[in-house]
């Protein structure tokens, strides 16, 4: 049986029909192949199969480990892990993250246009990418980066310092962000302080809100 993947995702949207004219808050809290566990307007979690109507005007189109796709009044909305999306301007320049089952905040961001799943880590000086993630999204770190060494739990590891063209998390897009590409000893990309220092961070229980500062 596939293991449930807990997501830290929420969607704020405004349905356009008379039946769903008020703002709706939908959180994706679990995923199975062909099924998503959703919380609507703060209610109890409920499993929806692909093709089911979540509320009038909102339908679950697909679900997999990458997130859920909802159709809202005929328009498809992809909800990626750790991202907050909305229909209003209030979402621009902000992102809302939710803690997973272990209390970690995960952001499914975009780095140079490629999707990267990152663990929020205030102890990391910079965004840090495993080499395989960097290669997958086209970061030519060996050619354009500067060789450095980083200290890991297993000792010193070779790495490269690079400059990322764009990093996007939720409604926040930053440009020319310093980052480290680590060739070994790192299994999870880290959303470090080279990004977080340019945001205001607020935590309320299992919710973390980031707001762009500059």
C-alpha positions in Angstrom: 0.0 0.0 0.0 1.5 3.4 -0.9 2.8 5.4 2.0 0.7 8.5 2.7 2.6 11.7 1.9 1.7 14.5 4.3 1.7 17.8 2.5 2.1 21.4 3.8 -0.1 23.0 1.2 -3.0 25.4 1.2 -5.0 27.0 -1.5 -6.9 30.2 -1.1 -9.4 30.8 -4.0 -12.5 32.7 -4.8 -15.1 30.7 -6.7 -17.0 32.8 -9.3 -20.4 31.2 -9.3 -23.3 32.2 -7.1 -23.0 28.9 -5.3 -19.4 29.5 -4.3 -19.2 33.3 -4.3 -17.5 33.5 -0.9 -13.8 32.9 -0.4 -12.8 29.3 0.2 -9.8 27.9 2.0 -8.7 24.4 0.9 -5.7 22.6 2.5 -4.2 19.5 1.0 -3.1 17.4 4.0 -2.5 14.0 2.4 -2.0 12.3 -0.9 -2.5 8.8 -2.4 -2.4 7.8 -6.0 -5.7 9.0 -7.4 -6.9 10.4 -4.1 -6.3 13.6 -2.0 -7.2 14.3 1.6 -8.5 17.9 1.8 -9.6 20.2 4.6 -12.2 22.7 3.5 -12.7 25.9 5.4 -11.0 24.5 8.5 -13.3 21.5 8.7 -12.4 17.8 9.3 -10.0 16.1 6.8 -11.9 14.2 4.1 -10.6 11.9 1.3 -11.7 12.8 -2.2 -11.1 10.6 -5.3 -10.0 12.1 -8.6 -13.1 13.3 -10.3 -15.0 14.1 -7.1 -16.6 17.5 -6.5 -15.0 19.1 -3.4 -17.6 21.9 -3.2 -19.8 23.4 -5.9 -17.5 24.8 -8.6 -14.4 23.0 -7.3 -13.4 19.5 -8.6 -10.4 17.3 -8.0 -8.7 16.6 -11.3 -5.6 14.6 -10.3 -3.5 13.7 -7.3 0.0 12.3 -7.1 3.1 12.8 -4.9 3.8 16.1 -6.6 0.5 17.6 -5.4 -3.1 18.0 -6.4 -4.8 19.7 -9.4 -8.2 21.3 -8.7 -10.5 22.7 -11.3 -12.1 25.9 -10.1 -14.9 27.2 -12.3 -13.3 25.5 -15.3 -9.8 26.7 -14.6 -7.2 24.2 -13.4 -5.0 25.1 -10.4 -1.9 23.1 -9.6 -1.2 23.0 -5.8 2.4 22.1 -5.1 3.8 21.0 -1.8 4.5 23.7 0.6 3.1 26.5 -1.6 0.2 28.9 -0.9 -1.7 30.1 -4.0 -4.6 32.5 -4.2 -6.7 34.4 -6.6 -6.3 37.8 -5.1 -3.4 40.2 -5.1 -2.9 39.7 -1.4 -0.9 36.5 -2.2 1.7 38.4 -4.2 4.9 38.6 -2.2 4.0 36.0 0.4 4.0 32.3 1.0 2.4 30.1 3.6 4.0 26.8 4.7 2.6 24.1 6.9 4.6 21.7 9.1 4.7 18.0 8.1 4.2 15.1 10.4 7.7 15.6 11.9 7.3 19.3 12.4 9.4 20.3 9.5 8.4 23.0 7.0 8.8 22.0 3.4 8.6 24.3 0.4 8.1 23.0 -3.1 9.8 25.9 -4.7 11.1 26.7 -8.2 14.8 27.3 -8.8 15.7 28.7 -12.2 12.3 27.4 -13.4 12.7 23.9 -12.1 10.8 22.4 -9.2 12.9 21.7 -6.0 11.6 20.4 -2.7 13.4 22.3 0.0 13.5 22.0 3.8 13.3 25.3 5.6 16.6 25.5 7.6 17.4 28.7 9.4 20.8 27.2 10.3 21.9 27.0 6.7 23.7 30.2 5.6 22.5 29.7 2.0 20.2 27.8 -0.1 21.9 24.4 -0.4 21.2 21.9 -3.2 22.3 18.3 -3.6 24.3 17.9 -6.8 21.6 15.8 -8.4 19.0 18.5 -7.9 21.3 21.1 -9.4 22.0 18.9 -12.4 18.3 18.1 -12.9 17.3 21.8 -13.1 20.3 22.8 -15.3 22.6 24.5 -12.8 26.1 24.1 -14.3 27.8 24.4 -11.0 31.2 22.9 -12.0 31.5 25.4 -14.9 30.0 28.5 -13.3 30.5 27.8 -9.6 33.4 28.4 -7.3 34.8 25.4 -5.5 34.5 25.5 -1.7 34.4 23.0 1.1 31.5 22.6 3.6 31.4 20.9 7.0 28.8 18.1 7.3 27.9 15.6 10.0 30.3 13.1 8.2 33.2 15.6 7.8 34.3 17.9 5.1 32.5 17.7 1.7 33.3 19.3 -1.6 30.9 21.9 -2.8 30.4 24.8 -5.2 29.2 28.3 -4.5 26.8 29.5 -7.3 24.4 32.3 -8.0 20.8 31.3 -8.8 18.9 33.4 -11.3 15.5 33.0 -9.7 14.1 31.3 -6.6 10.3 31.2 -6.2 8.4 30.0 -3.1 4.6 30.7 -3.2 4.1 34.3 -4.3 7.7 35.3 -3.5 10.2 35.5 -6.3 13.8 36.5 -5.6 16.6 37.0 -8.1 20.4 36.5 -8.0 20.4 34.4 -4.8 23.6 32.9 -3.4 23.6 29.1 -3.0 25.8 26.1 -2.4 25.7 22.9 -4.5 26.9 20.0 -2.3 28.3 16.9 -4.1 27.8 14.5 -1.2 26.3 14.2 2.3 23.1 16.0 1.5 19.9 14.2 0.7 17.4 17.1 0.9 17.7 20.6 -0.5 17.7 23.4 2.1 15.9 26.7 2.0 18.6 28.7 3.8 19.1 32.2 4.9 20.2 33.7 1.6 16.5 33.5 0.8 15.0 33.7 4.2 16.9 36.8 5.2 15.0 38.7 2.5 11.6 37.7 4.0 9.7 38.3 7.3 9.1 35.0 8.9 6.2 34.4 11.3 5.3 31.1 12.8 2.0 30.3 14.4 1.9 26.6 15.5 2.1 24.5 12.4 1.9 27.4 10.1 4.8 29.6 8.8 4.2 32.7 6.8 6.9 34.3 4.7 6.5 37.9 3.4 9.0 39.4 0.9 11.0 42.3 2.4 13.1 43.4 -0.6 
